[in-house]
Every structure is written in C-alpha cells, then in structure tokens.
Amino acid sequence: MFGTGVHLSHFAAMVTFALCVSVAFACLGRQTLAGRIKYALLSLALFLVIGVGLAWLMYPFSK
C-alpha cells in the first residue's frame, strides 16, 4: 500500500535492535562519554553473543 518497505534478515534485525538498546542503556546508565562508549560496546557484544548462542542452541529443534 505504501510502497516497498525495508526487508531485514533476522541477523540484521538483531544487530539493529542490539545497537539501539545498547546506546540507550549507555546514555541512561553512565555519566561520562568514555563510560558510555565502553558500556555500549560491552552490552552490544553481549547482546550479539547471547543472541547467536541462543540461535545456535535452538537450531536442532527447527528441523
């Protein structure tokens, strides 16, 4: 109805979500710029590692 939309893969959607949430958590949770950057990178890495790990664990059940 409104034209073509953006089509993301599951992994791209997970990375986009993890990036947005990590930046939001860092801005809300830390006071200094260095602390925000460090916290954002750490939480982004944890989001991605846990997400890929859960996907890997659930993969055998999809068959």
FIMAR-133182 format. One record per atom (N, C-alpha, C, CB): x negated, y negated, z. Coordinates in nm, 3 decimals. Last residue first. Glycine has a CB too. Layout:
        X        Y        Z
        X        Y        Z
...
//
This chain:
        X        Y        Z
   -1.439    2.844    1.281
   -1.432    2.947    1.175
   -1.328    3.050    1.204
   -1.565    3.016    1.158
   -1.461    2.684    1.495
   -1.390    2.630    1.379
   -1.375    2.733    1.268
   -1.462    2.508    1.326
   -1.618    2.787    1.692
   -1.474    2.804    1.708
   -1.395    2.753    1.588
   -1.427    2.733    1.832
   -1.881    2.711    1.632
   -1.841    2.851    1.612
   -1.689    2.872    1.621
   -1.910    2.940    1.714
   -1.874    2.425    1.701
   -1.879    2.472    1.563
   -1.837    2.618    1.546
   -2.017    2.453    1.509
   -1.900    2.339    1.961
   -1.766    2.373    1.914
   -1.764    2.433    1.774
   -1.680    2.249    1.917
   -2.174    2.283    1.985
   -2.115    2.387    2.069
   -1.977    2.431    2.020
   -2.105    2.339    2.212
   -2.196    2.073    1.802
   -2.271    2.197    1.778
   -2.213    2.312    1.861
   -2.419    2.177    1.811
   -2.041    1.882    1.931
   -2.000    1.930    1.798
   -2.070    2.063    1.767
   -2.033    1.825    1.690
   -2.196    1.840    2.160
   -2.061    1.897    2.172
   -2.012    1.951    2.039
   -1.964    1.791    2.225
   -2.428    1.731    2.035
   -2.434    1.854    2.114
   -2.298    1.920    2.131
   -2.493    1.825    2.250
   -2.328    1.498    1.924
   -2.379    1.602    1.834
   -2.389    1.735    1.909
   -2.518    1.562    1.778
   -2.257    1.368    2.169
   -2.159    1.393    2.063
   -2.203    1.503    1.968
   -2.134    1.267    1.985
   -2.502    1.354    2.306
   -2.391    1.429    2.364
   -2.286    1.462    2.258
   -2.326    1.350    2.480
   -2.648    1.193    2.126
   -2.697    1.327    2.164
   -2.583    1.412    2.220
   -2.811    1.315    2.267
   -2.487    0.959    2.116
   -2.513    1.038    1.996
   -2.559    1.179    2.030
   -2.618    0.969    1.909
   -2.485    0.869    2.384
   -2.360    0.894    2.313
   -2.383    0.987    2.195
   -2.297    0.761    2.265
   -2.764    0.837    2.424
   -2.689    0.937    2.500
   -2.556    0.970    2.434
   -2.666    0.890    2.643
   -2.820    0.625    2.247
   -2.886    0.755    2.230
   -2.810    0.865    2.304
   -3.032    0.748    2.281
   -2.658    0.426    2.362
   -2.636    0.470    2.224
   -2.697    0.607    2.201
   -2.694    0.368    2.125
   -2.779    0.399    2.614
   -2.643    0.451    2.607
   -2.608    0.496    2.465
   -2.543    0.344    2.655
   -3.033    0.300    2.531
   -3.021    0.423    2.609
   -2.881    0.481    2.598
   -3.056    0.397    2.756
   -2.962    0.063    2.399
   -3.032    0.170    2.327
   -3.021    0.303    2.399
   -3.179    0.133    2.308
   -2.838   -0.077    2.610
   -2.764   -0.047    2.487
   -2.831    0.067    2.410
   -2.754   -0.172    2.398
   -3.049   -0.102    2.794
   -2.929   -0.026    2.832
   -2.849    0.013    2.708
   -2.842   -0.108    2.928
   -3.228   -0.264    2.648
   -3.269   -0.132    2.697
   -3.148   -0.045    2.730
   -3.358   -0.147    2.821
   -3.070   -0.491    2.608
   -3.121   -0.416    2.494
   -3.158   -0.275    2.536
   -3.241   -0.487    2.432
   -3.021   -0.573    2.873
   -2.910   -0.540    2.784
   -2.957   -0.455    2.667
   -2.842   -0.667    2.733
   -3.278   -0.628    2.967
   -3.199   -0.523    3.030
   -3.083   -0.478    2.942
   -3.146   -0.572    3.163
   -3.341   -0.843    2.800
   -3.422   -0.721    2.795
   -3.346   -0.604    2.857
   -3.557   -0.742    2.869
   -3.149   -1.029    2.882
   -3.149   -0.980    2.745
   -3.228   -0.850    2.733
   -3.207   -1.085    2.651
   -2.992   -0.969    3.204
   -3.099   -1.021    3.120
   -3.091   -0.959    2.980
   -3.236   -0.994    3.184
   -2.765   -0.836    3.312
   -2.775   -0.981    3.314
   -2.878   -1.035    3.216
   -2.808   -1.028    3.452
   -2.534   -0.571    3.227
   -2.669   -0.621    3.255
   -2.674   -0.773    3.241
   -2.772   -0.556    3.162
   -2.270   -0.501    3.162
   -2.336   -0.440    3.276
   -2.471   -0.495    3.313
   -2.351   -0.300    3.250
   -2.164   -0.622    2.937
   -2.090   -0.631    3.062
   -2.170   -0.587    3.184
   -1.965   -0.548    3.053
   -2.352   -0.562    2.743
   -2.318   -0.703    2.770
   -2.245   -0.719    2.903
   -2.231   -0.760    2.658
   -2.349   -0.282    2.753
   -2.471   -0.355    2.784
   -2.442   -0.500    2.818
   -2.570   -0.347    2.667
   -2.087   -0.221    2.674
   -2.133   -0.183    2.807
   -2.257   -0.262    2.848
   -2.163   -0.032    2.811
   -2.100   -0.325    2.408
   -2.006   -0.379    2.506
   -2.049   -0.346    2.649
   -1.865   -0.324    2.480
   -2.297   -0.159    2.296
   -2.319   -0.305    2.303
   -2.225   -0.368    2.406
   -2.296   -0.371    2.163
   -2.165    0.088    2.321
   -2.295    0.066    2.386
   -2.324   -0.083    2.400
   -2.406    0.134    2.307
   -1.940    0.054    2.160
   -1.923    0.075    2.303
   -2.054    0.049    2.378
   -1.874    0.218    2.331
   -2.062    0.024    1.905
   -1.974   -0.080    1.961
   -1.960   -0.067    2.113
   -1.834   -0.073    1.896
   -2.205    0.268    1.881
   -2.274    0.139    1.876
   -2.190    0.029    1.939
   -2.306    0.102    1.731
   -2.002    0.459    1.892
   -2.107    0.459    1.994
   -2.180    0.326    1.997
   -2.205    0.574    1.968
   -1.855    0.392    1.658
   -1.793    0.384    1.790
   -1.899    0.375    1.900
   -1.703    0.504    1.814
   -2.054    0.446    1.465
   -1.993    0.313    1.475
   -1.930    0.293    1.613
   -1.888    0.292    1.365
   -2.099    0.719    1.510
   -2.209    0.624    1.527
   -2.154    0.482    1.544
   -2.305    0.630    1.406
   -1.845    0.824    1.448
   -1.901    0.842    1.582
   -2.013    0.742    1.609
   -1.954    0.985    1.599
   -1.824    0.755    1.179
   -1.727    0.701    1.274
   -1.779    0.712    1.417
   -1.593    0.773    1.261
   -2.033    0.909    1.078
   -2.039    0.762    1.066
   -1.941    0.696    1.162
   -2.009    0.718    0.922
   -1.932    1.167    1.132
   -2.057    1.122    1.194
   -2.068    0.969    1.189
   -2.178    1.186    1.124
   -1.703    1.178    0.974
   -1.691    1.190    1.120
   -1.817    1.138    1.190
   -1.666    1.337    1.160
   -1.720    0.917    0.726
   -1.733    1.055    0.770
   -1.718    1.059    0.922
   -1.870    1.117    0.725
   -1.478    0.674    0.630
   -1.600    0.710    0.701
   -1.601    0.861    0.727
   -1.611    0.632    0.833
   -1.346    0.465    0.408
   -1.345    0.607    0.441
   -1.479    0.644    0.501
   -1.315    0.695    0.314
   -1.147    0.183    0.406
   -1.282    0.233    0.432
   -1.271    0.379    0.474
   -1.354    0.147    0.542
   -0.895    0.172    0.148
   -0.950    0.149    0.281
   -1.090    0.200    0.292
   -0.863    0.214    0.387
   -0.748    0.011   -0.128
   -0.835    0.116   -0.075
   -0.890    0.077    0.060
   -0.949    0.146   -0.172
   -0.419   -0.129   -0.075
   -0.543   -0.108   -0.148
   -0.626    0.001   -0.084
   -0.624   -0.237   -0.155
   -0.193   -0.126    0.078
   -0.279   -0.243    0.088
   -0.410   -0.226    0.013
   -0.309   -0.273    0.234
   -0.081    0.119    0.000
    0.000    0.000    0.000
   -0.086   -0.126    0.000
    0.093    0.001    0.120
//
